[in-house]
Amino acid sequence: MVTFSEAVTGFEASDIAVTNGSVSTVSGSGAAYVAQIMATGNGNTTVSVPAAAATDSAGNSSTASNMVTIQNATVEKTQKAIAQFVQSRATQLVSSQPNLSRFLS
């Protein structure tokens, strides 16, 4: 959510600075906008709105926003889930087929 202190014009997706991600959509009007951010890799994604991204009715440019960091733990969680599944499956296989255990060492 991007909220300005008053209604602005000229704010669009290209006005949002994103590291390790991209802006897929921006909707809204006046002082309230919603941006959908898509992470593009491992690690955290940072988002900010630089100064002069929008203009108020008096022609004043907006000030820069603070930087927001979105922690991306999806890859780590997925790797852990896969490892747990593989370990569980291997344990089940060995318990149902005890002769296979000699091949696992």
SULRA-V778184 format. One record per pair of residues at least 24 apart in sequence whose ideal C-beta (glycine too) atoms are under 10 Angstrom apart, sorted by the first residue. I is the first residue (numbers start at 0). J is the second residue. If there is no record, write none. Layout:
# SULRA-V778184
i = {I;I}
j = {J;J}
This chain:
# SULRA-V778184
i = {0;0;0;0;0;1;1;1;1;1;1;1;1;1;1;1;1;1;2;2;2;2;2;2;2;3;3;3;3;3;3;3;3;3;3;3;3;4;4;4;4;5;5;5;5;5;5;5;6;6;6;6;6;7;7;7;7;7;7;7;7;7;8;8;8;8;9;9;9;9;9;9;9;10;10;10;10;10;10;11;11;12;13;14;14;14;14;14;14;15;15;15;15;15;15;16;16;16;16;16;16;16;16;16;17;17;17;17;17;18;18;18;18;18;18;18;18;19;19;19;19;19;19;19;20;20;20;20;20;22;30;36;36;38;38;38;38;38;39;40;40;41;41;41;41;41;42;42;42;42;43;43;43;43;43;44;44;44;44;45}
j = {27;31;32;33;34;25;27;30;31;32;33;34;46;48;52;53;61;64;27;29;30;31;32;33;64;27;29;30;31;32;48;52;53;55;61;62;64;30;55;61;62;29;30;55;56;57;59;61;30;31;53;55;56;32;52;53;54;55;56;59;60;61;53;54;55;56;51;52;53;54;55;60;61;34;48;52;53;54;61;52;53;36;52;48;49;51;52;53;61;46;47;48;49;52;64;45;46;47;48;49;52;63;64;66;44;45;46;47;69;42;43;44;45;46;47;66;68;43;44;45;46;68;69;71;44;45;46;69;71;46;55;67;69;69;70;71;73;74;71;71;74;71;72;73;74;75;70;71;72;74;68;69;70;71;72;68;69;70;71;69}
